[in-house]
Amino acid sequence: MNTWLAIGLIFAALIIGAVIGFFVARKIIKDQLEKNPPINENMIRAMMTSMGRTPSEKQVRQVMQSMKQAK
């Protein structure tokens, strides 16, 4: 009976550890994405320039706002 109890405790600890690890990793990734967004205004300017357009500040801000709303 003691072996079944030990096996049950091991599985319970693994499941609890996996759940806690998932939520901790999720929080860390969210914080990293807020601090270092995947795209910024300079990247938008470079993209528009490479397409042959000269972006105005208004256009860059509009693209950033549309990206924030898409989240």
N, C-alpha and C positions, 0 to 999 in steps of 0.2 A: 504494500500500500504506500510505503514511503517513496518508492520509485515513481509511482504515478503522480504523487504530489510534487516531487521534484521536477518531473517532466512538465507538468501543468504550470508550475511557477516559472520555468524557463520560457515556455511559450508565451505566458502572460507578460513577462518582462520584455520579450522581443517585440510583441505587439505594441505595448505601451511605449517602448523606445522608438519604434518606427513612427508612431503617431506624433510623439513629441518632436522628433527629428524633422518630420514633414513640416510642422507649423513653424519651427525655428528657422528652417531653410527658407520657407516662404517669406517670413518677415524680413530676413536678411536680404533676399533678392529684391523685395519691394523697396527697402531702404536704399539699396545700391542704385536702383533704377531712378528713384527720385533725386538722388545726389548727382548721378551721371546719366542724364537722359540719352537715349540712343541717337537722337538727332538734335542739333541745335541750330541757331540762326546762321552761323557761319557755314554750316553744311548746306543749308537751303540756298544761301547766296552762291556758293560754289556750284551747286546743281543747276541753278537757273543760268549762271554764267556759262556753264559748259553746254547748255542747250541753246546758247546764242542770245539770251535775253539779258538786259541790264535791269536787275531787280531794284525796285524802290523799297524804302523802309516799310512803307504801308503794305506792299505785297508780301514781304517777308513776315511781317506780324500777322497778316491774314492767314498765311500758311501755318504758322505756329499755332494760332487760335484754332484752326480747323483740326490740327493734329491733336490738340488737347481735348477738344470736344469728342473726337473719335474714340478716345480712351473710354 
